[in-house]
Amino acid sequence: MYRAPLAEIAFTLKHVAGLPQVRDAYGAEELGEDLVEAILTEAGRFAAEEIAPLNKIADRQGTPFANGTVTTPEGWRDCYHHWIDGGWNALAATTDFGGQGLPVMLNIAALEMWNSASMAFALGPTLTMGAVEALEKHAAPELQEKYLAKLVSGEWMGTMNLTEPQAGSDLNALKARAERNADGSYRIFGQKIYITYGEHDLTDNIIHLVLARLPDAPAGTRGISLFLVPKFFVNDDGSLGARNDVRCAGIEHKLGIHGSPTCTMIYGDEGGATGWLIGEENRGLACMFTMMNNARLAVGVQGLGVSERAFQQALAYALDRRQGRAPGDKGEGMSPIALHPDIKRTLLAMQARTQVARAICYSCAHAIDMAHLAATPEERAHWASRAGLLTPIAKALSTDFGVESASLGVQVHGGMGFIEETGAAQHLRDARITPIYEGTTAIQANDLIGRKIAREGGETAKRVIADMRDTLASVQAVGDAQFDAIARALESGIAALESGVDYLLATYKDDIKSASVGSVPFLKLLGIVAGGWQMARAALVARTKLEQGGVDEQFMQAKIVTSRFYADHVLSQASGLAYAVVNGAAGALALSEEQFQF
Ligand SMILES: Cc1cc2nc3c(=O)[nH]c(=O)nc-3n(C[C@H](O)[C@H](O)[C@H](O)COP(=O)(O)OP(=O)(O)OC[C@H]3O[C@@H](n4cnc5c(N)ncnc54)[C@H](O)[C@@H]3O)c2cc1C
């Protein structure tokens, strides 16, 4: 069972991530509080009542492949069509092609709920939304006219084709070929692997976005172009024509997300798949980055969604299951395991991780919205660089937290967690892909320390740290035990983060090996401290609300307690991570490949 945490989502949107600022920039009348509430409430209902019940069935059934076709699990097709009829695919898409043009923040909040209900279900639309954004930004008007409206509505779905057997994290190695046709189209040849929803029976057409190289392209990533390759050609009147030369050769058998087909796609077996260029020749990677950045945040939201679902399930189990006598329990018989101090700690560890992932993902969405909506070019640039810094953190920290929460959820269930029947194991299996696809955690960390920190002399990171210090001053000014504890951990976390940034700035240029070996610990350090900052801000709002009165006191008190828990149990890890970043290179790099013990 899943229940949408609407109060939590609304609180984070409004008081932590900055929806009011986006609303002002967007137009307060068009984005009234009633509209926001109605959207979130209906998304929560749809996720809980219509998608969530399919999650377990899909896990068992998978997506059988036969004769080149993929069959999605029972109930999937009806649910998908009901979902697109509700306009959910079009929430943040441009109004020029039938979208609702709402802020990314709202779409991300809805996406959390789709993912909590079923990650495998939400994954297909996630990629379609990314394809829509890439086409909106980079495709020629004729291509937009032909394809965008049906992708925006969800009548057709989109895919993302980067990976090849020899080219995963490293797109320099990409081999798929493209040749020019006389009519301005291209012929595409090659094999792509692990293509999510590359083939399925949900929609009549599938629009593949494919990276390939032209014969005269420069080597490396400067020689990659992006093409739109439809499964079926589209006639000028919008009807479907003949089948293109692209087929699914098989699907993968995976640890999790069984409801989502992962396909091997063959392009050009019979003379070439016809494709059309998106953007300019050899500039395809930049266009694909639009889709990838969109998808990186969306995958972070998968981590958040699974974390929430695993938490809800663990909490329900912990209140029901009885074992032993918890210290201090005066009730009859055995205690609910939720009363054992260690289970309480575990549940809080899950709850705090979920809240941090939510705050970071929504804040990233806020920065993306402000990068479009802010009044001046300077402000837009400020928010764009903040979105750039937050994207790898949203992706990597939230997915790590998703896996950790799902694993803790299994632990709360004891032996039953290992038994498929409860569903706790499915959350862990599903979550495990999230730190891998859309750029592994290591690739996010490389992006963070290289492009987002060293290249700009740490400017954006330092601005974020200055904002953290402002929050710290407010927390210190409160002067009670809870807030003093939060302030202590936040102060030492910020100092640890500063030492990590200084180290990177000092070493990246001349000793990239040492900087790189600490990149993942640094990403975690920045993520954990940013999480502590957001939790502190949430606690300050909760305190003000409690003082003002007329609010749900339990909810607000729990916010403060969860923030303190996070400070004591997670934010306190910051100094250890900084130690590893600053001092860990020598030890980590000392062993040669030959010295590893077999
Ligand atoms: C279920 C599933 C769905 C997917 N969906 C899609 C999709 O729709 N479209 C698509 O194009 N791809 C998709 N992928 C592919 C996915 O994005 C890649 O698997 C991922 O990017 C990693 O590439 P790889 O598997 O080749 O691993 P590798 O690149 O071989 O990496 C192996 C290990 O080496 C590390 N590593 C590699 N390079 C570096 C480096 N420079 N610095 C530090 N560490 C490094 C990695 O972090 C990783 O731990 C999907 C994969 C799966 C499993």
The ligand as an SDF file (V2000), in Angstrom:
LIG
                    3D

 53 58  0  0  0  0  0  0  0  0999 V2000
   18.1060   -1.0580  -16.5540 C   0  0  0  0  0  0  0  0  0  0  0  0
   18.9570   -0.1590  -17.3790 C   0  0  0  0  0  0  0  0  0  0  0  0
   18.3590    0.8150  -18.1630 C   0  0  0  0  0  0  0  0  0  0  0  0
   19.1320    1.6550  -18.9530 C   0  0  0  0  0  0  0  0  0  0  0  0
   18.5280    2.5510  -19.7940 N   0  0  0  0  0  0  0  0  0  0  0  0
   19.2830    3.2070  -20.7130 C   0  0  0  0  0  0  0  0  0  0  0  0
   18.6610    3.9820  -21.7410 C   0  0  0  0  0  0  0  0  0  0  0  0
   17.4450    4.1160  -21.8070 O   0  0  0  0  0  0  0  0  0  0  0  0
   19.4620    4.5660  -22.6750 N   0  0  0  0  0  0  0  0  0  0  0  0
   20.8240    4.4480  -22.6550 C   0  0  0  0  0  0  0  0  0  0  0  0
   21.4830    4.9840  -23.5380 O   0  0  0  0  0  0  0  0  0  0  0  0
   21.4430    3.7300  -21.6780 N   0  0  0  0  0  0  0  0  0  0  0  0
   20.6970    3.1050  -20.7240 C   0  0  0  0  0  0  0  0  0  0  0  0
   21.3170    2.3460  -19.7540 N   0  0  0  0  0  0  0  0  0  0  0  0
   22.7650    2.2910  -19.7070 C   0  0  0  0  0  0  0  0  0  0  0  0
   23.3570    2.9980  -18.5060 C   0  0  0  0  0  0  0  0  0  0  0  0
   23.2140    4.3890  -18.6370 O   0  0  0  0  0  0  0  0  0  0  0  0
   24.8160    2.5370  -18.3750 C   0  0  0  0  0  0  0  0  0  0  0  0
   24.7620    1.1910  -17.9270 O   0  0  0  0  0  0  0  0  0  0  0  0
   25.6170    3.3940  -17.4150 C   0  0  0  0  0  0  0  0  0  0  0  0
   25.7860    4.6890  -17.9350 O   0  0  0  0  0  0  0  0  0  0  0  0
   27.0030    2.7950  -17.1250 C   0  0  0  0  0  0  0  0  0  0  0  0
   27.6430    2.3740  -18.2910 O   0  0  0  0  0  0  0  0  0  0  0  0
   28.2280    0.8890  -18.3630 P   0  0  0  0  0  0  0  0  0  0  0  0
   27.1460   -0.0500  -17.9780 O   0  0  0  0  0  0  0  0  0  0  0  0
   28.8500    0.6810  -19.6940 O   0  0  0  0  0  0  0  0  0  0  0  0
   29.3190    0.8270  -17.2450 O   0  0  0  0  0  0  0  0  0  0  0  0
   30.8490    1.2770  -17.4060 P   0  0  0  0  0  0  0  0  0  0  0  0
   30.9090    2.5870  -18.1070 O   0  0  0  0  0  0  0  0  0  0  0  0
   31.6220    0.1510  -17.9610 O   0  0  0  0  0  0  0  0  0  0  0  0
   31.2610    1.5070  -15.9010 O   0  0  0  0  0  0  0  0  0  0  0  0
   31.6590    0.4310  -15.0260 C   0  0  0  0  0  0  0  0  0  0  0  0
   32.1770    1.0460  -13.7250 C   0  0  0  0  0  0  0  0  0  0  0  0
   33.3080    1.8800  -14.0030 O   0  0  0  0  0  0  0  0  0  0  0  0
   33.0980    3.1740  -13.4940 C   0  0  0  0  0  0  0  0  0  0  0  0
   33.6590    4.1740  -14.4090 N   0  0  0  0  0  0  0  0  0  0  0  0
   33.5770    4.2070  -15.7560 C   0  0  0  0  0  0  0  0  0  0  0  0
   34.1660    5.3010  -16.2300 N   0  0  0  0  0  0  0  0  0  0  0  0
   34.6180    6.0020  -15.1810 C   0  0  0  0  0  0  0  0  0  0  0  0
   35.2890    7.2400  -15.0170 C   0  0  0  0  0  0  0  0  0  0  0  0
   35.6020    8.0060  -16.0540 N   0  0  0  0  0  0  0  0  0  0  0  0
   35.5970    7.6590  -13.7580 N   0  0  0  0  0  0  0  0  0  0  0  0
   35.2830    6.8900  -12.6880 C   0  0  0  0  0  0  0  0  0  0  0  0
   34.6370    5.7120  -12.7740 N   0  0  0  0  0  0  0  0  0  0  0  0
   34.3080    5.2820  -14.0080 C   0  0  0  0  0  0  0  0  0  0  0  0
   31.5910    3.3420  -13.3840 C   0  0  0  0  0  0  0  0  0  0  0  0
   31.2310    4.2880  -12.3950 O   0  0  0  0  0  0  0  0  0  0  0  0
   31.1520    1.9260  -13.0320 C   0  0  0  0  0  0  0  0  0  0  0  0
   31.2030    1.7360  -11.6530 O   0  0  0  0  0  0  0  0  0  0  0  0
   20.5480    1.5270  -18.9270 C   0  0  0  0  0  0  0  0  0  0  0  0
   21.1420    0.5580  -18.1140 C   0  0  0  0  0  0  0  0  0  0  0  0
   20.3710   -0.2880  -17.3690 C   0  0  0  0  0  0  0  0  0  0  0  0
   21.0450   -1.3630  -16.5570 C   0  0  0  0  0  0  0  0  0  0  0  0
  1  2  1  0
  2  3  1  0
  2 52  2  0
  3  4  2  0
  4  5  1  0
  4 50  1  0
  5  6  2  0
  6  7  1  0
  6 13  1  0
  7  8  2  0
  7  9  1  0
  9 10  1  0
 10 11  2  0
 10 12  1  0
 12 13  2  0
 13 14  1  0
 14 15  1  0
 14 50  1  0
 15 16  1  0
 16 17  1  0
 16 18  1  0
 18 19  1  0
 18 20  1  0
 20 21  1  0
 20 22  1  0
 22 23  1  0
 23 24  1  0
 24 25  2  0
 24 26  1  0
 24 27  1  0
 27 28  1  0
 28 29  2  0
 28 30  1  0
 28 31  1  0
 31 32  1  0
 32 33  1  0
 33 34  1  0
 33 48  1  0
 34 35  1  0
 35 36  1  0
 35 46  1  0
 36 37  1  0
 36 45  1  0
 37 38  2  0
 38 39  1  0
 39 40  1  0
 39 45  2  0
 40 41  1  0
 40 42  2  0
 42 43  1  0
 43 44  2  0
 44 45  1  0
 46 47  1  0
 46 48  1  0
 48 49  1  0
 50 51  2  0
 51 52  1  0
 52 53  1  0
M  END
$$$$
